[in-house]
Amino acid sequence: MAEQSLNDGLAAPKPYEPPIGITDPPLDELLTKVSSKYALVVFAAKRARQINDYYNQLAEGILEYVGPLVEPRLHEKPLSIAMREIDADLLECTEGE
């Protein structure tokens, strides 16, 4: 009886692919752009709301809000787009607004 190798019939492991979304860009990098994690949350949420309103108004022909400043990925949510805009220094955070 021949001994079977442990790897017989098993697929080779795939290389690690980091998840995309809120971890891309990394939160540590985003926190260097604002004064606190709370400011980051408020800033990103306000921008995500603007992006969402922009998409909702496209059908009505009203262009009150500015659309995404980065190329949106397929099925990317407004908050992820806002985080990438902040990371790319395309937005300026002013405290107290």
Biopython code that builds the backbone (N, CA, C, O; Angstrom):
import numpy as np
from Bio.PDB.StructureBuilder import StructureBuilder

atoms = [
    (1, "MET", "N", (0.828, -1.168, 0.000)),
    (1, "MET", "CA", (0.000, 0.000, 0.000)),
    (1, "MET", "C", (0.881, 1.242, 0.000)),
    (1, "MET", "O", (1.728, 1.406, 0.879)),
    (2, "ALA", "N", (0.691, 2.089, -0.951)),
    (2, "ALA", "CA", (1.502, 3.312, -1.047)),
    (2, "ALA", "C", (0.897, 4.395, -0.159)),
    (2, "ALA", "O", (-0.320, 4.548, -0.052)),
    (3, "GLU", "N", (1.792, 5.129, 0.465)),
    (3, "GLU", "CA", (1.314, 6.236, 1.305)),
    (3, "GLU", "C", (0.877, 7.398, 0.426)),
    (3, "GLU", "O", (1.527, 7.718, -0.570)),
    (4, "GLN", "N", (-0.207, 8.011, 0.798)),
    (4, "GLN", "CA", (-0.691, 9.169, 0.048)),
    (4, "GLN", "C", (-0.128, 10.439, 0.659)),
    (4, "GLN", "O", (-0.018, 10.576, 1.877)),
    (5, "SER", "N", (0.215, 11.334, -0.196)),
    (5, "SER", "CA", (0.685, 12.643, 0.258)),
    (5, "SER", "C", (-0.506, 13.435, 0.796)),
    (5, "SER", "O", (-1.633, 13.282, 0.326)),
    (6, "LEU", "N", (-0.242, 14.264, 1.770)),
    (6, "LEU", "CA", (-1.312, 15.087, 2.337)),
    (6, "LEU", "C", (-1.888, 16.060, 1.315)),
    (6, "LEU", "O", (-3.040, 16.475, 1.439)),
    (7, "ASN", "N", (-1.106, 16.425, 0.314)),
    (7, "ASN", "CA", (-1.553, 17.417, -0.661)),
    (7, "ASN", "C", (-2.245, 16.809, -1.874)),
    (7, "ASN", "O", (-2.709, 17.543, -2.747)),
    (8, "ASP", "N", (-2.323, 15.476, -1.945)),
    (8, "ASP", "CA", (-2.976, 14.854, -3.094)),
    (8, "ASP", "C", (-4.446, 15.260, -3.137)),
    (8, "ASP", "O", (-5.176, 15.121, -2.156)),
    (9, "GLY", "N", (-4.853, 15.757, -4.278)),
    (9, "GLY", "CA", (-6.253, 16.105, -4.447)),
    (9, "GLY", "C", (-6.642, 17.469, -3.909)),
    (9, "GLY", "O", (-7.780, 17.899, -4.092)),
    (10, "LEU", "N", (-5.724, 18.158, -3.250)),
    (10, "LEU", "CA", (-6.050, 19.480, -2.716)),
    (10, "LEU", "C", (-5.510, 20.560, -3.641)),
    (10, "LEU", "O", (-4.428, 20.421, -4.211)),
    (11, "ALA", "N", (-6.259, 21.612, -3.780)),
    (11, "ALA", "CA", (-5.818, 22.731, -4.615)),
    (11, "ALA", "C", (-4.752, 23.524, -3.873)),
    (11, "ALA", "O", (-4.738, 23.581, -2.644)),
    (12, "ALA", "N", (-3.877, 24.124, -4.634)),
    (12, "ALA", "CA", (-2.835, 24.967, -4.033)),
    (12, "ALA", "C", (-3.495, 26.181, -3.385)),
    (12, "ALA", "O", (-4.464, 26.720, -3.919)),
    (13, "PRO", "N", (-2.975, 26.609, -2.240)),
    (13, "PRO", "CA", (-3.587, 27.768, -1.584)),
    (13, "PRO", "C", (-3.440, 29.017, -2.448)),
    (13, "PRO", "O", (-2.423, 29.219, -3.111)),
    (14, "LYS", "N", (-4.473, 29.844, -2.423)),
    (14, "LYS", "CA", (-4.460, 31.088, -3.191)),
    (14, "LYS", "C", (-3.662, 32.138, -2.431)),
    (14, "LYS", "O", (-3.629, 32.124, -1.201)),
    (15, "PRO", "N", (-3.024, 33.043, -3.154)),
    (15, "PRO", "CA", (-2.310, 34.120, -2.457)),
    (15, "PRO", "C", (-3.304, 35.007, -1.714)),
    (15, "PRO", "O", (-4.450, 35.172, -2.132)),
    (16, "TYR", "N", (-2.847, 35.560, -0.623)),
    (16, "TYR", "CA", (-3.709, 36.399, 0.203)),
    (16, "TYR", "C", (-4.065, 37.680, -0.536)),
    (16, "TYR", "O", (-3.186, 38.380, -1.038)),
    (17, "GLU", "N", (-5.339, 37.978, -0.601)),
    (17, "GLU", "CA", (-5.807, 39.226, -1.185)),
    (17, "GLU", "C", (-6.480, 40.026, -0.082)),
    (17, "GLU", "O", (-7.456, 39.563, 0.509)),
    (18, "PRO", "N", (-5.971, 41.226, 0.204)),
    (18, "PRO", "CA", (-6.587, 42.016, 1.267)),
    (18, "PRO", "C", (-8.001, 42.430, 0.875)),
    (18, "PRO", "O", (-8.258, 42.719, -0.293)),
    (19, "PRO", "N", (-8.908, 42.461, 1.825)),
    (19, "PRO", "CA", (-10.280, 42.856, 1.510)),
    (19, "PRO", "C", (-10.336, 44.319, 1.094)),
    (19, "PRO", "O", (-9.521, 45.130, 1.532)),
    (20, "ILE", "N", (-11.305, 44.649, 0.244)),
    (20, "ILE", "CA", (-11.481, 46.040, -0.142)),
    (20, "ILE", "C", (-12.660, 46.608, 0.630)),
    (20, "ILE", "O", (-13.433, 45.859, 1.226)),
    (21, "GLY", "N", (-12.796, 47.888, 0.621)),
    (21, "GLY", "CA", (-13.882, 48.527, 1.337)),
    (21, "GLY", "C", (-13.330, 49.472, 2.368)),
    (21, "GLY", "O", (-12.455, 50.285, 2.070)),
    (22, "ILE", "N", (-13.826, 49.373, 3.562)),
    (22, "ILE", "CA", (-13.446, 50.312, 4.616)),
    (22, "ILE", "C", (-11.969, 50.176, 4.974)),
    (22, "ILE", "O", (-11.393, 51.111, 5.531)),
    (23, "THR", "N", (-11.340, 49.042, 4.673)),
    (23, "THR", "CA", (-9.911, 48.888, 4.954)),
    (23, "THR", "C", (-9.047, 49.422, 3.827)),
    (23, "THR", "O", (-7.821, 49.439, 3.941)),
    (24, "ASP", "N", (-9.664, 49.853, 2.751)),
    (24, "ASP", "CA", (-8.922, 50.413, 1.620)),
    (24, "ASP", "C", (-9.490, 51.781, 1.307)),
    (24, "ASP", "O", (-10.504, 51.858, 0.613)),
    (25, "PRO", "N", (-8.917, 52.824, 1.763)),
    (25, "PRO", "CA", (-7.608, 53.010, 2.372)),
    (25, "PRO", "C", (-7.608, 52.638, 3.857)),
    (25, "PRO", "O", (-8.654, 52.662, 4.506)),
    (26, "PRO", "N", (-6.433, 52.294, 4.391)),
    (26, "PRO", "CA", (-6.341, 51.924, 5.808)),
    (26, "PRO", "C", (-6.760, 53.076, 6.726)),
    (26, "PRO", "O", (-6.482, 54.242, 6.446)),
    (27, "LEU", "N", (-7.417, 52.735, 7.802)),
    (27, "LEU", "CA", (-7.904, 53.751, 8.737)),
    (27, "LEU", "C", (-6.772, 54.559, 9.350)),
    (27, "LEU", "O", (-6.942, 55.748, 9.618)),
    (28, "ASP", "N", (-5.623, 53.936, 9.576)),
    (28, "ASP", "CA", (-4.493, 54.677, 10.149)),
    (28, "ASP", "C", (-4.069, 55.822, 9.239)),
    (28, "ASP", "O", (-3.719, 56.900, 9.719)),
    (29, "GLU", "N", (-4.097, 55.594, 7.932)),
    (29, "GLU", "CA", (-3.746, 56.661, 6.990)),
    (29, "GLU", "C", (-4.804, 57.757, 6.987)),
    (29, "GLU", "O", (-4.471, 58.939, 6.902)),
    (30, "LEU", "N", (-6.069, 57.375, 7.079)),
    (30, "LEU", "CA", (-7.145, 58.366, 7.090)),
    (30, "LEU", "C", (-7.088, 59.240, 8.340)),
    (30, "LEU", "O", (-7.399, 60.429, 8.283)),
    (31, "LEU", "N", (-6.695, 58.655, 9.460)),
    (31, "LEU", "CA", (-6.648, 59.415, 10.715)),
    (31, "LEU", "C", (-5.560, 60.474, 10.710)),
    (31, "LEU", "O", (-5.605, 61.394, 11.526)),
    (32, "THR", "N", (-4.581, 60.373, 9.810)),
    (32, "THR", "CA", (-3.557, 61.417, 9.709)),
    (32, "THR", "C", (-4.088, 62.651, 8.994)),
    (32, "THR", "O", (-3.451, 63.704, 9.031)),
    (33, "LYS", "N", (-5.233, 62.544, 8.349)),
    (33, "LYS", "CA", (-5.802, 63.643, 7.563)),
    (33, "LYS", "C", (-6.752, 64.519, 8.371)),
    (33, "LYS", "O", (-7.091, 65.620, 7.939)),
    (34, "VAL", "N", (-7.188, 64.045, 9.541)),
    (34, "VAL", "CA", (-8.146, 64.781, 10.374)),
    (34, "VAL", "C", (-7.654, 64.812, 11.815)),
    (34, "VAL", "O", (-6.678, 64.149, 12.166)),
    (35, "SER", "N", (-8.342, 65.589, 12.642)),
    (35, "SER", "CA", (-7.886, 65.774, 14.022)),
    (35, "SER", "C", (-8.252, 64.612, 14.948)),
    (35, "SER", "O", (-7.562, 64.381, 15.941)),
    (36, "SER", "N", (-9.325, 63.877, 14.639)),
    (36, "SER", "CA", (-9.733, 62.766, 15.507)),
    (36, "SER", "C", (-10.566, 61.765, 14.713)),
    (36, "SER", "O", (-10.999, 62.041, 13.595)),
    (37, "LYS", "N", (-10.779, 60.607, 15.311)),
    (37, "LYS", "CA", (-11.598, 59.602, 14.634)),
    (37, "LYS", "C", (-13.048, 60.063, 14.525)),
    (37, "LYS", "O", (-13.757, 59.673, 13.597)),
    (38, "TYR", "N", (-13.486, 60.881, 15.460)),
    (38, "TYR", "CA", (-14.851, 61.402, 15.419)),
    (38, "TYR", "C", (-15.017, 62.389, 14.268)),
    (38, "TYR", "O", (-16.042, 62.392, 13.587)),
    (39, "ALA", "N", (-14.007, 63.224, 14.055)),
    (39, "ALA", "CA", (-14.036, 64.163, 12.932)),
    (39, "ALA", "C", (-14.049, 63.402, 11.606)),
    (39, "ALA", "O", (-14.727, 63.810, 10.663)),
    (40, "LEU", "N", (-13.310, 62.306, 11.532)),
    (40, "LEU", "CA", (-13.286, 61.493, 10.319)),
    (40, "LEU", "C", (-14.667, 60.912, 10.028)),
    (40, "LEU", "O", (-15.119, 60.923, 8.883)),
    (41, "VAL", "N", (-15.328, 60.411, 11.052)),
    (41, "VAL", "CA", (-16.659, 59.818, 10.879)),
    (41, "VAL", "C", (-17.649, 60.860, 10.370)),
    (41, "VAL", "O", (-18.394, 60.599, 9.425)),
    (42, "VAL", "N", (-17.660, 62.033, 10.990)),
    (42, "VAL", "CA", (-18.600, 63.086, 10.594)),
    (42, "VAL", "C", (-18.296, 63.570, 9.177)),
    (42, "VAL", "O", (-19.201, 63.726, 8.357)),
    (43, "PHE", "N", (-17.017, 63.804, 8.898)),
    (43, "PHE", "CA", (-16.590, 64.300, 7.592)),
    (43, "PHE", "C", (-16.949, 63.308, 6.485)),
    (43, "PHE", "O", (-17.515, 63.696, 5.462)),
    (44, "ALA", "N", (-16.625, 62.041, 6.687)),
    (44, "ALA", "CA", (-16.913, 61.019, 5.677)),
    (44, "ALA", "C", (-18.419, 60.814, 5.508)),
    (44, "ALA", "O", (-18.892, 60.614, 4.390)),
    (45, "ALA", "N", (-19.170, 60.863, 6.603)),
    (45, "ALA", "CA", (-20.618, 60.672, 6.517)),
    (45, "ALA", "C", (-21.283, 61.811, 5.748)),
    (45, "ALA", "O", (-22.191, 61.575, 4.950)),
    (46, "LYS", "N", (-20.837, 63.046, 5.982)),
    (46, "LYS", "CA", (-21.403, 64.188, 5.252)),
    (46, "LYS", "C", (-21.115, 64.073, 3.760)),
    (46, "LYS", "O", (-21.990, 64.329, 2.932)),
    (47, "ARG", "N", (-19.890, 63.690, 3.422)),
    (47, "ARG", "CA", (-19.530, 63.563, 2.011)),
    (47, "ARG", "C", (-20.279, 62.392, 1.369)),
    (47, "ARG", "O", (-20.710, 62.490, 0.221)),
    (48, "ALA", "N", (-20.435, 61.293, 2.097)),
    (48, "ALA", "CA", (-21.174, 60.142, 1.569)),
    (48, "ALA", "C", (-22.627, 60.526, 1.297)),
    (48, "ALA", "O", (-23.212, 60.083, 0.309)),
    (49, "ARG", "N", (-23.201, 61.337, 2.157)),
    (49, "ARG", "CA", (-24.579, 61.793, 1.940)),
    (49, "ARG", "C", (-24.666, 62.653, 0.677)),
    (49, "ARG", "O", (-25.621, 62.534, -0.091)),
    (50, "GLN", "N", (-23.669, 63.519, 0.461)),
    (50, "GLN", "CA", (-23.644, 64.340, -0.752)),
    (50, "GLN", "C", (-23.560, 63.462, -2.003)),
    (50, "GLN", "O", (-24.253, 63.707, -2.991)),
    (51, "ILE", "N", (-22.707, 62.443, -1.949)),
    (51, "ILE", "CA", (-22.559, 61.543, -3.099)),
    (51, "ILE", "C", (-23.866, 60.796, -3.351)),
    (51, "ILE", "O", (-24.282, 60.649, -4.500)),
    (52, "ASN", "N", (-24.508, 60.328, -2.302)),
    (52, "ASN", "CA", (-25.780, 59.626, -2.425)),
    (52, "ASN", "C", (-26.849, 60.551, -3.008)),
    (52, "ASN", "O", (-27.605, 60.145, -3.891)),
    (53, "ASP", "N", (-26.915, 61.789, -2.520)),
    (53, "ASP", "CA", (-27.876, 62.760, -3.048)),
    (53, "ASP", "C", (-27.600, 63.068, -4.514)),
    (53, "ASP", "O", (-28.529, 63.255, -5.299)),
    (54, "TYR", "N", (-26.325, 63.121, -4.880)),
    (54, "TYR", "CA", (-25.951, 63.356, -6.276)),
    (54, "TYR", "C", (-26.528, 62.262, -7.168)),
    (54, "TYR", "O", (-27.134, 62.561, -8.197)),
    (55, "TYR", "N", (-26.348, 61.001, -6.785)),
    (55, "TYR", "CA", (-26.866, 59.895, -7.586)),
    (55, "TYR", "C", (-28.394, 59.917, -7.649)),
    (55, "TYR", "O", (-28.975, 59.609, -8.690)),
    (56, "ASN", "N", (-29.045, 60.276, -6.547)),
    (56, "ASN", "CA", (-30.506, 60.340, -6.532)),
    (56, "ASN", "C", (-31.033, 61.458, -7.423)),
    (56, "ASN", "O", (-32.108, 61.323, -8.008)),
    (57, "GLN", "N", (-30.294, 62.559, -7.536)),
    (57, "GLN", "CA", (-30.752, 63.695, -8.327)),
    (57, "GLN", "C", (-30.424, 63.559, -9.808)),
    (57, "GLN", "O", (-30.967, 64.304, -10.624)),
    (58, "LEU", "N", (-29.558, 62.634, -10.172)),
    (58, "LEU", "CA", (-29.231, 62.451, -11.592)),
    (58, "LEU", "C", (-30.473, 62.150, -12.419)),
    (58, "LEU", "O", (-30.620, 62.662, -13.529)),
    (59, "ALA", "N", (-31.359, 61.330, -11.891)),
    (59, "ALA", "CA", (-32.572, 60.956, -12.617)),
    (59, "ALA", "C", (-33.504, 62.150, -12.802)),
    (59, "ALA", "O", (-34.246, 62.216, -13.782)),
    (60, "GLU", "N", (-33.466, 63.093, -11.863)),
    (60, "GLU", "CA", (-34.344, 64.258, -11.935)),
    (60, "GLU", "C", (-33.748, 65.391, -12.762)),
    (60, "GLU", "O", (-34.435, 66.366, -13.069)),
    (61, "GLY", "N", (-32.480, 65.267, -13.122)),
    (61, "GLY", "CA", (-31.838, 66.318, -13.901)),
    (61, "GLY", "C", (-31.380, 67.504, -13.077)),
    (61, "GLY", "O", (-31.004, 68.534, -13.637)),
    (62, "ILE", "N", (-31.405, 67.381, -11.767)),
    (62, "ILE", "CA", (-30.948, 68.450, -10.874)),
    (62, "ILE", "C", (-29.518, 68.123, -10.468)),
    (62, "ILE", "O", (-29.237, 67.010, -10.023)),
    (63, "LEU", "N", (-28.628, 69.070, -10.618)),
    (63, "LEU", "CA", (-27.235, 68.829, -10.242)),
    (63, "LEU", "C", (-26.819, 69.813, -9.162)),
    (63, "LEU", "O", (-26.023, 70.719, -9.407)),
    (64, "GLU", "N", (-27.359, 69.630, -7.974)),
    (64, "GLU", "CA", (-27.057, 70.498, -6.846)),
    (64, "GLU", "C", (-25.775, 70.073, -6.140)),
    (64, "GLU", "O", (-25.054, 70.916, -5.607)),
    (65, "TYR", "N", (-25.485, 68.777, -6.131)),
    (65, "TYR", "CA", (-24.332, 68.250, -5.406)),
    (65, "TYR", "C", (-23.234, 67.823, -6.373)),
    (65, "TYR", "O", (-23.500, 67.503, -7.532)),
    (66, "VAL", "N", (-22.008, 67.824, -5.886)),
    (66, "VAL", "CA", (-20.862, 67.390, -6.682)),
    (66, "VAL", "C", (-20.778, 65.869, -6.609)),
    (66, "VAL", "O", (-20.912, 65.283, -5.536)),
    (67, "GLY", "N", (-20.559, 65.246, -7.742)),
    (67, "GLY", "CA", (-20.439, 63.794, -7.804)),
    (67, "GLY", "C", (-19.102, 63.320, -7.268)),
    (67, "GLY", "O", (-18.314, 64.119, -6.764)),
    (68, "PRO", "N", (-18.845, 62.033, -7.372)),
    (68, "PRO", "CA", (-17.587, 61.472, -6.871)),
    (68, "PRO", "C", (-16.374, 62.107, -7.545)),
    (68, "PRO", "O", (-16.367, 62.345, -8.753)),
    (69, "LEU", "N", (-15.353, 62.376, -6.741)),
    (69, "LEU", "CA", (-14.116, 62.973, -7.245)),
    (69, "LEU", "C", (-13.089, 61.914, -7.627)),
    (69, "LEU", "O", (-12.056, 62.232, -8.217)),
    (70, "VAL", "N", (-13.366, 60.667, -7.296)),
    (70, "VAL", "CA", (-12.536, 59.535, -7.711)),
    (70, "VAL", "C", (-13.420, 58.619, -8.549)),
    (70, "VAL", "O", (-14.646, 58.666, -8.452)),
    (71, "GLU", "N", (-12.799, 57.803, -9.358)),
    (71, "GLU", "CA", (-13.562, 56.876, -10.204)),
    (71, "GLU", "C", (-14.199, 55.801, -9.325)),
    (71, "GLU", "O", (-13.485, 55.019, -8.698)),
    (72, "PRO", "N", (-15.538, 55.751, -9.269)),
    (72, "PRO", "CA", (-16.182, 54.734, -8.429)),
    (72, "PRO", "C", (-15.964, 53.334, -8.988)),
    (72, "PRO", "O", (-15.996, 53.119, -10.200)),
    (73, "ARG", "N", (-15.744, 52.399, -8.090)),
    (73, "ARG", "CA", (-15.612, 50.996, -8.479)),
    (73, "ARG", "C", (-17.010, 50.396, -8.603)),
    (73, "ARG", "O", (-17.990, 50.979, -8.139)),
    (74, "LEU", "N", (-17.089, 49.243, -9.224)),
    (74, "LEU", "CA", (-18.366, 48.575, -9.414)),
    (74, "LEU", "C", (-19.003, 48.256, -8.060)),
    (74, "LEU", "O", (-18.371, 47.622, -7.215)),
    (75, "HIS", "N", (-20.211, 48.676, -7.854)),
    (75, "HIS", "CA", (-20.992, 48.439, -6.631)),
    (75, "HIS", "C", (-20.347, 49.044, -5.386)),
    (75, "HIS", "O", (-20.557, 48.538, -4.284)),
    (76, "GLU", "N", (-19.575, 50.101, -5.536)),
    (76, "GLU", "CA", (-18.938, 50.735, -4.380)),
    (76, "GLU", "C", (-19.932, 51.660, -3.688)),
    (76, "GLU", "O", (-20.659, 52.403, -4.348)),
    (77, "LYS", "N", (-19.962, 51.615, -2.398)),
    (77, "LYS", "CA", (-20.898, 52.418, -1.616)),
    (77, "LYS", "C", (-20.368, 53.841, -1.448)),
    (77, "LYS", "O", (-19.158, 54.063, -1.500)),
    (78, "PRO", "N", (-21.275, 54.813, -1.244)),
    (78, "PRO", "CA", (-20.856, 56.211, -1.101)),
    (78, "PRO", "C", (-19.846, 56.447, 0.023)),
    (78, "PRO", "O", (-18.973, 57.304, -0.115)),
    (79, "LEU", "N", (-19.943, 55.715, 1.121)),
    (79, "LEU", "CA", (-18.988, 55.906, 2.213)),
    (79, "LEU", "C", (-17.579, 55.487, 1.798)),
    (79, "LEU", "O", (-16.606, 56.152, 2.153)),
    (80, "SER", "N", (-17.464, 54.401, 1.058)),
    (80, "SER", "CA", (-16.145, 53.968, 0.575)),
    (80, "SER", "C", (-15.561, 54.979, -0.402)),
    (80, "SER", "O", (-14.358, 55.237, -0.390)),
    (81, "ILE", "N", (-16.414, 55.552, -1.249)),
    (81, "ILE", "CA", (-15.962, 56.584, -2.183)),
    (81, "ILE", "C", (-15.465, 57.793, -1.406)),
    (81, "ILE", "O", (-14.413, 58.348, -1.724)),
    (82, "ALA", "N", (-16.218, 58.204, -0.384)),
    (82, "ALA", "CA", (-15.826, 59.354, 0.437)),
    (82, "ALA", "C", (-14.488, 59.105, 1.130)),
    (82, "ALA", "O", (-13.651, 60.006, 1.199)),
    (83, "MET", "N", (-14.282, 57.908, 1.637)),
    (83, "MET", "CA", (-13.012, 57.582, 2.300)),
    (83, "MET", "C", (-11.843, 57.656, 1.320)),
    (83, "MET", "O", (-10.765, 58.135, 1.672)),
    (84, "ARG", "N", (-12.055, 57.182, 0.094)),
    (84, "ARG", "CA", (-10.981, 57.262, -0.901)),
    (84, "ARG", "C", (-10.703, 58.713, -1.302)),
    (84, "ARG", "O", (-9.554, 59.073, -1.558)),
    (85, "GLU", "N", (-11.735, 59.541, -1.357)),
    (85, "GLU", "CA", (-11.537, 60.967, -1.649)),
    (85, "GLU", "C", (-10.727, 61.642, -0.548)),
    (85, "GLU", "O", (-9.841, 62.449, -0.829)),
    (86, "ILE", "N", (-11.028, 61.313, 0.694)),
    (86, "ILE", "CA", (-10.284, 61.881, 1.824)),
    (86, "ILE", "C", (-8.831, 61.432, 1.760)),
    (86, "ILE", "O", (-7.926, 62.239, 1.972)),
    (87, "ASP", "N", (-8.600, 60.163, 1.472)),
    (87, "ASP", "CA", (-7.238, 59.637, 1.399)),
    (87, "ASP", "C", (-6.435, 60.288, 0.275)),
    (87, "ASP", "O", (-5.228, 60.486, 0.411)),
    (88, "ALA", "N", (-7.091, 60.619, -0.820)),
    (88, "ALA", "CA", (-6.410, 61.229, -1.965)),
    (88, "ALA", "C", (-6.247, 62.743, -1.804)),
    (88, "ALA", "O", (-5.784, 63.412, -2.728)),
    (89, "ASP", "N", (-6.618, 63.284, -0.652)),
    (89, "ASP", "CA", (-6.534, 64.729, -0.381)),
    (89, "ASP", "C", (-7.329, 65.554, -1.386)),
    (89, "ASP", "O", (-6.916, 66.655, -1.751)),
    (90, "LEU", "N", (-8.457, 65.031, -1.832)),
    (90, "LEU", "CA", (-9.312, 65.764, -2.759)),
    (90, "LEU", "C", (-10.329, 66.628, -2.027)),
    (90, "LEU", "O", (-11.004, 67.453, -2.643)),
    (91, "LEU", "N", (-10.440, 66.441, -0.719)),
    (91, "LEU", "CA", (-11.374, 67.207, 0.096)),
    (91, "LEU", "C", (-10.615, 67.898, 1.215)),
    (91, "LEU", "O", (-9.586, 67.408, 1.679)),
    (92, "GLU", "N", (-11.128, 69.029, 1.636)),
    (92, "GLU", "CA", (-10.515, 69.758, 2.742)),
    (92, "GLU", "C", (-11.468, 69.737, 3.929)),
    (92, "GLU", "O", (-12.610, 70.186, 3.831)),
    (93, "CYS", "N", (-10.996, 69.219, 5.030)),
    (93, "CYS", "CA", (-11.811, 69.126, 6.240)),
    (93, "CYS", "C", (-11.654, 70.396, 7.057)),
    (93, "CYS", "O", (-10.553, 70.738, 7.488)),
    (94, "THR", "N", (-12.765, 71.093, 7.266)),
    (94, "THR", "CA", (-12.744, 72.265, 8.138)),
    (94, "THR", "C", (-13.564, 71.926, 9.372)),
    (94, "THR", "O", (-14.739, 71.574, 9.271)),
    (95, "GLU", "N", (-12.949, 72.034, 10.512)),
    (95, "GLU", "CA", (-13.602, 71.668, 11.771)),
    (95, "GLU", "C", (-14.740, 72.641, 12.080)),
    (95, "GLU", "O", (-14.637, 73.840, 11.817)),
    (96, "GLY", "N", (-15.819, 72.111, 12.637)),
    (96, "GLY", "CA", (-16.912, 72.944, 13.102)),
    (96, "GLY", "C", (-18.020, 73.170, 12.096)),
    (96, "GLY", "O", (-18.960, 73.911, 12.385)),
    (97, "GLU", "N", (-17.944, 72.560, 10.929)),
    (97, "GLU", "CA", (-19.020, 72.731, 9.944)),
    (97, "GLU", "C", (-20.020, 71.626, 10.073)),
    (97, "GLU", "O", (-21.002, 71.592, 9.331)),
]
sb = StructureBuilder()
sb.init_structure("model")
sb.init_model(0)
sb.init_chain("A")
sb.init_seg("    ")
for serial, (resi, resn, name, xyz) in enumerate(atoms, 1):
    if name == "N":
        sb.init_residue(resn, " ", resi, " ")
    sb.init_atom(name, np.array(xyz, "f"), 0.0, 1.0, " ", f" {name:<3s}", serial, name[0])
structure = sb.get_structure()
